Amino acid sequence: MQKSRQLRRAKLAEGIARKRRSLYAMKIVTQDKLPTGLRERHASLIQEMTEELQKMEVEFHELNVQQIREELKGGRSDL
């Protein structure tokens, strides 16, 4: 279970970084460079991506908390 959690954390960290970059790029493009209709569509996509990012960050935080709790209990097996 420890290894699967570590793998999940690594994938989440990578996904969070990728989603943050995409979100940043979309925000830049959306600011003034798009017609109103596309700007509204991009705003909707940005909102969806923001919500997905928040969920990923919460899951990442929970995995970190689980790992810290196990380490504090002395249940760390990879030392």
N, C-alpha and C positions, 0 to 999 in steps of 0.2 A: 504494500500500500504506500509506503514511503517513496518508492521509486515512481509509482504512477502519479503521486502528488507532485513530485519534483518535475516530471515530464509535463504535467498539466500546467504547473507554474511557469515553466520555460515557454510553453506554447502561448500561454496568456500574456506573458511579458512581451513576446514578439508581436502578438496580435494587437496589444494595446499600443505599442510604439507605431505599428503600421497604421492603425486606425487614427491615431493622433496626427500623423503626417497627412493622411488623406483628408481629414477634417480641416486641418490648417489650410491645405491647398484649396479645398472647396470654398472656404470662407474668403480667401483672397480673390478667387475668381468671381464669386457671387457679389462682392461689394458693389462694384460700379460697372463691370464689364459685360453684363448680360442684360438682354431685354427683360422687361417686367415679367412676362410669362415664365421665362426660364429661371429668372431670379426667384420667383415664388416656388417653382419646382425644386430648385437647389436648396432653398430654405427648408423645405419639407424634408429633403434628403439629409440635410445637416442635422435637423432635429432627430431624425431616426438614428443617424450615426452617433449622435451625442448620447442618446439613450442606450444604445448598444455598448458604447464605450463605458458608460457608468456601470452597467451590469457586469462587464468584464472586470472593471476595477474593484467592484465589490467582491466578486468571486476570488480575485487575486488576493485581496486583503484577507478574506476568510481562510484561504489556504495558508497564508503567512501566519495568521493567528494560530491555526491548528499546529503548524510546525513549531512555533515558539512554545506552545503549551506542552507539546510532546518533549521538547528539549528540556523544559523546566522540570518535567516529571522524571527526567533521566531516561526517557525512552528513545534517545537518539541512537540509531544503530550504525550510522555511517562514520563514526569517529574512530 
